[in-house]
Amino acid sequence: MSGETKKDEEYGVLLYYNYSTIPDLNSLSNFYQSNCSSLNLLGRVRLAPHGVNVTVGGKLSSLESHIAAVKALTLFQGTDFKLATSHYPLDDKVAHECGFTSLSIRIVKELVTFSSHPLLNPPDVSNAGRHLSAVEFHSLLQSAVQGLNEESPTESEKLVLLDARNLYETRIGKFHTQSVETLDPEIRQYSDLPSWIDNNAEKLRGKNVLMYCTGGIRCEMASAYLRSKGVGFENVFQLYGGIQRYLEQFPDGGFFKGKNFVFDHRISVGSSDADIMGNCLLCGSSFDDYSSRCRCTYCRMLVLVCDNCRKQGDLYVCELCQKHGKTVGSIPLIEESKSRVTSLPIELKSVSTGPLSSPQLPCRHVGTVCPRKLRILCLHGFRQNASGFKGRTASLAKKLKSIAELVFVDAPHELSFIYQPCVTSPSQDCPPPAPESCKKKFAWLVAPDFLEGLEIDWKMADGPFDPLQYQQQTDGFNVSLSYLKKVFSQEGPFDGILGFSQGAAMAASVCAQRERLKGEIDFRFVILCSGFALQSAKFEHGSINCPSLHIFGSDLGKDRQIANLASRDLASTFEDGCSVIIEHDCGHIIPTRSPYIDEIKDFLQRFL
């Protein structure tokens, strides 16, 4: 067999990205559709106004033809094309999960979702850290090991490595030297990195930061974000071409130990060094193979479970969820963060729009691939309950079913039954409804004279409905906050919180304490419907930093319960750059007709 014939039959994987202004996205999309289809290439192509990110597989000869066609476009001069030979995708499940069973070409807002506040502009990639070749990167580490300062941007003791990847990637391989500290943020997803940088800025201030990731693209945004913090963060460097280029230059691994996790059917790529860095979640034995695709039952992050410990249908809890106190029923977690879940974690009464009995289980079995939906915790209004609120929002849940699962819980304060007397003659009795036909009602906040544990009996209302009664419901916040911590611990994680009326007031107060509550109540966004601020809360204008959607009536006459001004004042307490307002003419409800539902979907799409 000739060399050319063998080359035609060999399979390969191609990765490349380029940050460049794209003047005509549709035209570029058509180019990729035509070129990749004609060459029988499969994989992912992501196009954004600021560049492209491509991972495709096919015959080596076809990939080389694709590279030649892309190089002919003036947009991509200087692009680093990473082409590697590979076995043909043998595992259909892995190939499907990694997107290698079809060609997916999408126009997106960001090539990689970096910001934890997707409503804010991403950092300017032109301010990214200086590129270091694999040889330059290695030389800096070598100099640090030898205690030399020559050709180093600063003293070796001021050098620090920053891994910009997710925890499951770093668990099977990372850079390591005895003389340079490697900082592992231990994040689930890339969009968590900005928060980690904010919280650990002092570890990086004044240092020479050597940043690295799989192929380089994540370091572009992350290094620009770090440099944008100003004085003390000027010296940021990134490994050009990522770990992949480094391992090509240093086949024995150099200072990189273990395997490089990749987002295609290969799963990971190693060096000639056979050392295994990973460990089985359950028994702790050396193991670094993610091909079984075992995932945490709470957050769906990949976990390592060796062949001896893995059993059909078993469910697992990742180390991050264990650190945040995730438990299963009354079964305690095994020592050293190694635990197998053997029963379903159902302790709190909740109502979910999802198909499963437990809102924590996106999939029935570990390893099953299902679309990632946003999980939203829904807080009902005053004198409502979970099932009633679910019924009132059935239309909303139906229209969001492809992107979100709504989970409903009862508030912690149970209220007594009250009724309005019917308008009849004074001599005619007006009995209350039959108790068995009425469901319990709850509240997040109660009046100062509220008595907990009061026997539930019907009582006649003191007077007609008071549209300003919410202003007197000020107590019970601390009880409700403790209750929400338990909800997040046992039913989480949640991507966001949706609050209606009094539930919105509760959610807004949680937003105001978001930094203090990290690790106990973690979420990415909030939706506040007919909201108002607690009377006891002293929120300043623009003081709450949380992506937020505010939905309320457009004027005083459209929502008879919560005044337009009250909702507008609440919205003003959120940062301008991360809040969206929808005003409607539908009254005291969450509107689901166009254009309102389209605006709600647009907000949520930013978090997918």
ZASE-329915 format. One line per field, with one value per residue (C-alpha): x, y, z. Coordinates in nm, 2 decimals, always signed. Example, Ala and Ser with C-alpha at 12.3 -4.5 7.8 and 13.67 -1.06 7.14 Angstrom:
2
east <- [+1.23,+1.37]
north <- [-0.45,-0.11]
up <- [+0.78,+0.71]
// end
This chain:
608
east <- [+0.00,+0.15,+0.20,-0.06,-0.33,-0.27,-0.29,-0.62,-0.77,-0.63,-0.86,-0.78,-0.91,-0.87,-0.90,-0.85,-0.98,-0.93,-1.04,-1.11,-1.40,-1.64,-1.82,-2.07,-2.16,-2.42,-2.17,-1.91,-2.17,-2.25,-1.88,-1.84,-2.17,-2.06,-1.69,-1.74,-2.03,-1.84,-1.54,-1.76,-1.63,-1.83,-1.80,-1.87,-1.83,-1.91,-1.92,-1.95,-1.91,-1.56,-1.42,-1.46,-1.40,-1.38,-1.34,-1.40,-1.30,-1.26,-1.00,-0.66,-0.67,-1.01,-0.89,-0.59,-0.81,-1.03,-0.72,-0.61,-0.96,-0.97,-0.62,-0.74,-0.97,-0.79,-0.98,-0.78,-0.42,-0.19,-0.44,-0.29,-0.44,-0.39,-0.42,-0.37,-0.41,-0.67,-0.86,-1.20,-1.48,-1.56,-1.79,-2.12,-2.23,-1.90,-1.91,-2.27,-2.20,-1.89,-2.08,-1.89,-2.19,-2.31,-2.20,-2.32,-2.27,-2.41,-2.39,-2.34,-2.28,-1.96,-1.72,-1.68,-1.92,-1.69,-1.88,-2.08,-2.29,-2.39,-2.57,-2.23,-1.98,-1.70,-1.34,-1.16,-0.96,-0.71,-0.59,-0.51,-0.19,+0.13,+0.16,+0.44,+0.54,+0.57,+0.95,+0.93,+0.67,+0.89,+1.20,+1.04,+0.95,+1.29,+1.45,+1.23,+1.34,+1.70,+1.66,+1.78,+1.63,+1.78,+1.54,+1.26,+1.00,+1.06,+1.20,+1.10,+0.94,+0.69,+0.59,+0.25,+0.07,-0.30,-0.51,-0.80,-0.98,-1.26,-1.21,-1.27,-1.00,-0.74,-0.81,-0.64,-0.35,-0.19,+0.14,+0.35,+0.69,+0.82,+0.92,+0.61,+0.27,-0.01,-0.35,-0.65,-0.97,-1.17,-1.46,-1.74,-1.76,-1.56,-1.81,-1.73,-1.37,-1.43,-1.58,-1.29,-1.05,-1.24,-1.23,-0.86,-0.72,-0.47,-0.31,-0.24,-0.17,+0.19,+0.27,+0.38,+0.09,+0.14,-0.20,-0.28,-0.58,-0.64,-0.59,-0.55,-0.89,-1.00,-0.69,-0.76,-1.07,-0.94,-0.61,-0.78,-1.02,-0.73,-0.53,-0.84,-0.82,-0.55,-0.24,-0.07,-0.22,-0.01,+0.22,-0.01,+0.12,-0.06,+0.06,+0.01,-0.16,-0.24,-0.14,-0.18,+0.11,+0.32,+0.28,+0.37,+0.69,+0.77,+0.64,+0.76,+0.53,+0.79,+0.64,+0.29,+0.19,-0.09,-0.33,-0.48,-0.86,-1.00,-1.36,-1.39,-1.42,-1.05,-1.15,-0.79,-0.44,-0.13,+0.24,+0.49,+0.49,+0.25,+0.19,-0.18,-0.28,-0.66,-0.83,-1.15,-1.42,-1.52,-1.21,-0.94,-0.73,-0.54,-0.78,-0.81,-1.05,-1.37,-1.50,-1.78,-1.91,-2.02,-2.17,-2.26,-2.63,-2.66,-2.46,-2.39,-2.01,-1.80,-1.66,-1.40,-1.53,-1.31,-1.43,-1.44,-1.66,-1.89,-2.23,-2.53,-2.77,-2.55,-2.56,-2.27,-2.19,-1.89,-1.64,-1.76,-2.12,-1.99,-1.80,-2.12,-2.30,-2.50,-2.64,-2.87,-3.16,-3.03,-2.72,-2.40,-2.12,-1.83,-1.50,-1.25,-1.52,-1.58,-1.95,-2.19,-2.55,-2.77,-3.11,-3.29,-3.24,-3.60,-3.64,-3.82,-4.17,-4.14,-4.33,-4.14,-4.24,-3.98,-4.07,-3.90,-4.01,-3.69,-3.58,-3.22,-3.20,-3.18,-3.13,-3.25,-2.91,-2.56,-2.40,-2.73,-2.70,-2.99,-3.02,-2.90,-3.19,-3.19,-3.33,-3.52,-3.65,-3.99,-4.11,-4.48,-4.66,-4.83,-5.11,-5.03,-4.87,-4.64,-4.91,-5.13,-4.84,-4.75,-5.10,-5.09,-4.76,-4.85,-4.85,-4.51,-4.37,-4.51,-4.35,-4.02,-4.01,-3.73,-3.49,-3.60,-3.74,-3.94,-3.92,-4.18,-4.16,-4.40,-4.29,-4.20,-4.47,-4.81,-5.10,-5.44,-5.75,-5.95,-6.26,-6.45,-6.82,-7.06,-7.28,-7.62,-7.87,-7.74,-7.97,-7.83,-7.53,-7.23,-7.03,-6.67,-6.59,-6.55,-6.19,-6.14,-6.19,-5.91,-5.54,-5.29,-5.15,-4.80,-4.59,-4.22,-4.28,-4.55,-4.69,-4.50,-4.78,-4.79,-4.80,-4.62,-4.79,-5.13,-5.41,-5.55,-5.91,-6.12,-6.16,-6.34,-6.12,-6.09,-6.19,-6.19,-5.88,-5.59,-5.38,-5.09,-5.09,-4.75,-4.60,-4.69,-4.54,-4.19,-4.10,-3.99,-3.70,-3.44,-3.66,-3.72,-3.35,-3.26,-3.53,-3.39,-3.04,-3.20,-3.38,-3.06,-2.87,-3.12,-3.29,-3.01,-2.83,-3.04,-2.94,-3.18,-3.46,-3.80,-4.00,-4.36,-4.49,-4.38,-4.16,-3.99,-3.93,-3.77,-3.56,-3.44,-3.32,-3.13,-2.97,-2.85,-2.66,-2.54,-2.17,-2.22,-2.43,-2.18,-2.16,-2.50,-2.73,-2.56,-2.74,-2.67,-2.97,-3.30,-3.64,-3.86,-4.23,-4.44,-4.17,-4.11,-3.84,-3.88,-3.95,-3.66,-3.42,-3.20,-3.10,-2.90,-2.94,-2.75,-2.60,-2.72,-2.48,-2.68,-2.82,-3.19,-3.51,-3.79,-4.14,-4.42,-4.73,-4.68,-4.87,-5.07,-5.39,-5.26,-5.15,-5.39,-5.17,-4.82,-4.78,-4.57,-4.35,-4.27,-4.15,-3.96,-3.79,-3.68,-3.54,-3.34,-3.14,-2.98,-2.68,-2.78,-2.55,-2.70,-3.08,-3.36,-3.71,-4.03,-4.34,-4.67,-5.05,-5.17,-5.22,-5.09,-4.96,-4.66,-4.75,-4.69,-4.80,-4.58,-4.38,-4.33,-4.26,-4.00,-3.82,-3.82,-3.68,-3.41,-3.30,-3.28,-3.10,-2.80,-2.74,-2.76]
north <- [+0.00,+0.34,+0.62,+0.84,+0.56,+0.49,+0.86,+0.88,+0.62,+0.74,+0.92,+1.24,+1.52,+1.89,+2.17,+2.54,+2.88,+3.24,+3.56,+3.80,+4.03,+3.84,+4.09,+3.84,+3.54,+3.40,+3.39,+3.22,+2.97,+2.88,+2.83,+2.58,+2.40,+2.35,+2.27,+2.03,+1.85,+1.80,+1.66,+1.44,+1.61,+1.57,+1.77,+2.12,+2.46,+2.77,+3.11,+3.44,+3.81,+3.79,+3.47,+3.09,+2.77,+2.44,+2.08,+1.83,+1.48,+1.29,+1.15,+1.31,+1.40,+1.57,+1.76,+1.89,+2.00,+2.19,+2.36,+2.47,+2.62,+2.80,+2.94,+3.09,+3.31,+3.63,+3.63,+3.34,+3.43,+3.30,+3.05,+2.76,+2.44,+2.14,+1.82,+1.48,+1.13,+0.93,+0.60,+0.62,+0.68,+0.33,+0.41,+0.54,+0.68,+0.88,+1.00,+1.12,+1.30,+1.47,+1.57,+1.35,+1.17,+1.48,+1.82,+2.10,+2.46,+2.73,+3.11,+3.20,+3.51,+3.38,+3.12,+3.00,+3.11,+3.29,+3.55,+3.45,+3.75,+3.68,+4.01,+4.19,+4.23,+3.98,+4.10,+4.25,+3.96,+4.21,+4.26,+3.89,+3.77,+3.74,+3.41,+3.18,+2.90,+2.55,+2.59,+2.93,+2.80,+2.50,+2.72,+2.94,+2.64,+2.49,+2.81,+2.81,+2.45,+2.54,+2.86,+3.08,+3.42,+3.47,+3.51,+3.50,+3.79,+3.81,+3.61,+3.24,+3.28,+3.52,+3.26,+3.09,+2.84,+2.89,+2.60,+2.75,+2.41,+2.24,+2.01,+1.68,+1.78,+1.86,+1.54,+1.33,+1.57,+1.90,+2.09,+2.02,+2.14,+2.15,+2.51,+2.67,+2.66,+2.53,+2.69,+2.47,+2.66,+2.33,+2.47,+2.27,+2.49,+2.76,+3.04,+2.99,+3.10,+3.48,+3.44,+3.23,+3.50,+3.77,+3.57,+3.47,+3.79,+3.83,+3.50,+3.64,+4.01,+4.10,+3.76,+3.64,+3.42,+3.14,+3.03,+2.72,+2.52,+2.24,+2.42,+2.79,+2.94,+2.95,+3.13,+3.41,+3.53,+3.44,+3.62,+3.93,+3.93,+3.90,+4.18,+4.40,+4.41,+4.67,+4.74,+4.42,+4.20,+4.31,+4.01,+3.74,+3.48,+3.20,+2.88,+2.92,+2.62,+2.49,+2.15,+1.99,+2.19,+2.14,+1.76,+1.76,+1.95,+1.74,+1.38,+1.26,+1.50,+1.75,+1.93,+1.81,+1.50,+1.26,+1.30,+1.59,+1.58,+1.66,+1.73,+1.48,+1.10,+1.05,+1.16,+1.21,+1.22,+1.12,+1.14,+0.85,+0.88,+0.61,+0.77,+0.78,+1.10,+1.02,+0.82,+0.63,+0.82,+0.52,+0.31,+0.57,+0.34,+0.49,+0.54,+0.81,+0.67,+0.87,+0.65,+0.51,+0.87,+0.83,+1.15,+1.31,+1.27,+1.62,+1.84,+1.60,+1.66,+1.37,+1.15,+0.87,+0.53,+0.23,-0.09,-0.29,-0.03,+0.06,-0.12,-0.08,+0.19,+0.31,+0.69,+0.89,+1.22,+1.42,+1.56,+1.92,+1.83,+1.64,+1.94,+2.14,+1.90,+1.71,+1.40,+1.12,+1.06,+0.99,+0.80,+0.98,+1.03,+0.79,+0.92,+1.11,+1.22,+0.88,+0.79,+0.59,+0.69,+0.39,+0.56,+0.85,+1.18,+1.29,+1.48,+1.80,+1.81,+1.96,+1.98,+1.97,+2.02,+1.75,+1.39,+1.24,+1.21,+1.36,+1.70,+1.61,+1.34,+1.48,+1.12,+0.79,+0.61,+0.73,+0.79,+0.85,+1.16,+1.41,+1.77,+2.02,+2.22,+2.51,+2.41,+2.70,+2.71,+2.88,+3.07,+3.13,+3.45,+3.52,+3.28,+3.04,+2.69,+2.49,+2.30,+2.61,+2.81,+2.52,+2.53,+2.91,+2.88,+2.57,+2.77,+2.92,+2.57,+2.44,+2.71,+2.68,+2.30,+2.27,+2.49,+2.49,+2.27,+2.45,+2.32,+2.44,+2.43,+2.54,+2.84,+2.75,+2.96,+2.79,+3.03,+3.01,+2.99,+3.31,+3.39,+3.70,+3.71,+3.68,+3.98,+3.88,+4.01,+4.05,+3.78,+3.51,+3.31,+3.29,+2.97,+2.92,+2.67,+2.30,+2.25,+1.92,+2.10,+2.36,+2.32,+2.47,+2.81,+2.94,+3.25,+3.35,+3.66,+3.72,+4.01,+4.10,+3.96,+3.62,+3.32,+3.01,+2.68,+2.83,+2.57,+2.60,+2.71,+2.92,+3.28,+3.57,+3.84,+4.16,+4.37,+4.39,+4.31,+4.55,+4.60,+4.73,+4.43,+4.32,+4.62,+4.48,+4.13,+4.19,+3.91,+3.55,+3.62,+3.44,+3.13,+3.14,+3.18,+2.88,+2.68,+2.78,+2.67,+2.33,+2.33,+2.40,+2.14,+1.86,+1.95,+2.15,+2.25,+2.53,+2.76,+3.03,+3.14,+3.26,+3.46,+3.58,+3.87,+3.79,+3.52,+3.78,+3.99,+3.69,+3.61,+3.97,+3.97,+3.65,+3.82,+4.10,+3.85,+3.63,+3.67,+3.58,+3.28,+3.12,+2.75,+2.74,+2.91,+2.92,+3.03,+3.22,+3.44,+3.55,+3.62,+3.86,+3.88,+4.16,+4.20,+4.45,+4.52,+4.43,+4.72,+4.63,+4.61,+4.91,+4.84,+5.11,+5.20,+4.95,+4.77,+4.41,+4.24,+3.95,+3.88,+3.96,+3.97,+4.19,+4.13,+4.36,+4.55,+4.86,+5.11,+5.15,+5.01,+4.69,+4.51,+4.57,+4.38,+4.53,+4.88,+4.95,+5.19,+4.92,+4.68,+4.95,+5.06,+4.70,+4.67,+4.99,+4.82,+4.58,+4.68,+4.84,+4.62,+4.29,+4.36,+4.33,+4.48,+4.35,+4.57,+4.42,+4.50,+4.16,+4.23,+4.03,+3.73,+3.61,+3.68,+3.40,+3.55,+3.72,+3.93,+3.87,+3.50,+3.56,+3.81,+3.56,+3.29,+3.53,+3.60,+3.23,+3.13,+3.33,+3.08,+2.77]
up <- [+0.00,-0.10,+0.15,-0.02,-0.02,+0.35,+0.43,+0.24,+0.47,+0.80,+1.03,+1.22,+1.44,+1.37,+1.63,+1.57,+1.68,+1.57,+1.72,+1.43,+1.34,+1.11,+0.88,+0.74,+0.97,+0.73,+0.44,+0.66,+0.79,+0.43,+0.35,+0.64,+0.55,+0.19,+0.26,+0.56,+0.39,+0.07,+0.27,+0.49,+0.81,+1.13,+1.45,+1.58,+1.42,+1.63,+1.47,+1.65,+1.56,+1.70,+1.56,+1.51,+1.72,+1.53,+1.62,+1.34,+1.24,+0.92,+0.68,+0.71,+0.34,+0.39,+0.69,+0.51,+0.22,+0.47,+0.62,+0.27,+0.21,+0.54,+0.49,+0.16,+0.36,+0.46,+0.80,+0.93,+0.86,+1.13,+1.27,+1.46,+1.31,+1.54,+1.34,+1.50,+1.38,+1.57,+1.57,+1.41,+1.67,+1.80,+2.09,+1.95,+2.29,+2.33,+1.97,+2.00,+2.33,+2.18,+1.87,+1.63,+1.48,+1.28,+1.16,+1.38,+1.26,+1.49,+1.51,+1.88,+2.09,+2.25,+2.12,+2.48,+2.75,+2.99,+3.19,+3.50,+3.41,+3.05,+3.02,+3.06,+2.78,+2.78,+2.83,+2.54,+2.39,+2.24,+2.60,+2.65,+2.81,+2.60,+2.41,+2.51,+2.28,+2.43,+2.44,+2.61,+2.86,+2.94,+2.97,+3.24,+3.44,+3.39,+3.51,+3.82,+3.90,+3.86,+4.06,+3.78,+3.69,+3.35,+3.06,+3.31,+3.32,+3.70,+3.99,+4.00,+4.34,+4.18,+3.92,+3.95,+3.72,+3.67,+3.52,+3.33,+3.29,+3.47,+3.77,+3.59,+3.34,+3.60,+3.79,+3.52,+3.43,+3.51,+3.51,+3.82,+3.94,+4.30,+4.28,+4.11,+4.27,+4.04,+4.12,+4.04,+4.07,+4.09,+3.89,+3.72,+3.41,+3.25,+3.33,+3.70,+3.64,+3.67,+4.01,+4.12,+4.00,+4.18,+4.50,+4.47,+4.33,+4.61,+4.52,+4.17,+4.24,+4.17,+4.03,+3.69,+3.60,+3.35,+3.24,+3.04,+2.90,+2.65,+2.32,+2.42,+2.35,+2.72,+2.81,+2.57,+2.75,+3.10,+3.07,+2.93,+3.22,+3.47,+3.31,+3.31,+3.69,+3.65,+3.87,+3.99,+3.72,+3.42,+3.39,+3.26,+3.01,+2.83,+2.67,+2.30,+2.15,+2.50,+2.64,+2.30,+2.15,+2.46,+2.45,+2.08,+2.16,+2.47,+2.40,+2.74,+2.91,+3.02,+3.33,+3.24,+3.44,+3.33,+3.04,+2.85,+2.85,+2.51,+2.39,+2.12,+2.09,+2.20,+2.55,+2.66,+2.50,+2.70,+2.67,+2.67,+3.05,+3.17,+3.51,+3.60,+3.80,+3.85,+4.12,+4.13,+4.32,+4.52,+4.60,+4.54,+4.31,+4.02,+3.73,+3.46,+3.20,+3.14,+2.86,+3.07,+3.10,+3.47,+3.60,+3.93,+3.99,+4.12,+3.88,+3.59,+3.60,+3.48,+3.76,+3.76,+3.86,+3.79,+3.62,+3.95,+4.13,+3.84,+3.83,+3.61,+3.73,+4.01,+4.09,+4.21,+4.40,+4.27,+4.51,+4.47,+4.56,+4.86,+4.97,+4.96,+5.18,+4.93,+5.10,+5.00,+5.22,+5.57,+5.45,+5.55,+5.29,+5.30,+5.44,+5.21,+4.97,+4.82,+4.80,+4.59,+4.59,+4.65,+4.71,+4.58,+4.76,+4.84,+5.17,+5.09,+4.94,+4.60,+4.27,+3.95,+3.59,+3.49,+3.41,+3.71,+4.07,+4.20,+4.05,+4.12,+3.86,+3.51,+3.38,+3.50,+3.47,+3.50,+3.17,+2.98,+2.77,+2.78,+2.69,+2.95,+3.08,+3.32,+3.66,+3.82,+4.17,+4.19,+4.49,+4.51,+4.64,+4.97,+5.07,+4.79,+4.77,+4.54,+4.36,+4.31,+4.17,+3.94,+3.81,+3.76,+3.56,+3.36,+3.04,+3.12,+3.20,+2.87,+2.66,+2.84,+2.85,+2.59,+2.79,+3.16,+3.43,+3.70,+4.05,+4.31,+4.69,+4.96,+5.17,+5.54,+5.71,+5.72,+5.74,+5.90,+5.68,+5.64,+5.44,+5.33,+5.45,+5.17,+5.09,+5.23,+5.48,+5.84,+5.96,+5.72,+5.83,+5.61,+5.70,+5.58,+5.31,+5.40,+5.53,+5.34,+5.01,+5.08,+5.05,+5.30,+5.22,+5.30,+5.31,+5.30,+5.51,+5.77,+5.98,+6.30,+6.52,+6.33,+6.57,+6.45,+6.53,+6.55,+6.50,+6.15,+6.19,+5.96,+6.07,+5.91,+5.76,+5.96,+5.66,+5.28,+5.08,+5.14,+4.82,+5.04,+5.28,+5.15,+5.32,+5.66,+5.59,+5.72,+5.96,+5.90,+5.66,+5.86,+5.89,+5.52,+5.44,+5.65,+5.47,+5.13,+5.23,+5.30,+4.97,+4.78,+4.98,+4.92,+4.59,+4.42,+4.22,+4.06,+3.78,+3.88,+4.11,+3.99,+4.25,+4.22,+4.43,+4.79,+4.65,+4.44,+4.75,+4.91,+4.61,+4.58,+4.94,+4.87,+4.57,+4.79,+5.01,+4.72,+4.80,+5.17,+5.08,+4.84,+4.89,+5.06,+4.80,+4.46,+4.14,+3.83,+3.77,+3.91,+3.76,+3.97,+3.88,+4.03,+4.28,+4.56,+4.82,+5.18,+5.40,+5.62,+5.33,+5.26,+4.90,+4.73,+4.36,+4.15,+4.45,+4.37,+4.13,+3.99,+3.63,+3.67,+3.47,+3.61,+3.49,+3.62,+3.52,+3.31,+3.52,+3.85,+3.70,+3.55,+3.87,+4.16,+4.41,+4.35,+4.23,+3.92,+4.12,+4.38,+4.11,+3.93,+4.25,+4.31,+3.96,+4.01,+4.30,+4.05,+3.85,+3.52,+3.31,+3.43,+3.45,+3.20,+3.24,+3.08,+3.15,+3.04,+3.05,+3.18,+3.55,+3.85,+3.65,+3.45,+3.08,+2.83,+2.51,+2.25,+2.27,+2.65,+2.63,+2.35,+2.58,+2.87,+2.64,+2.51,+2.87,+2.96,+2.64,+2.76,+3.04,+2.83]
// end
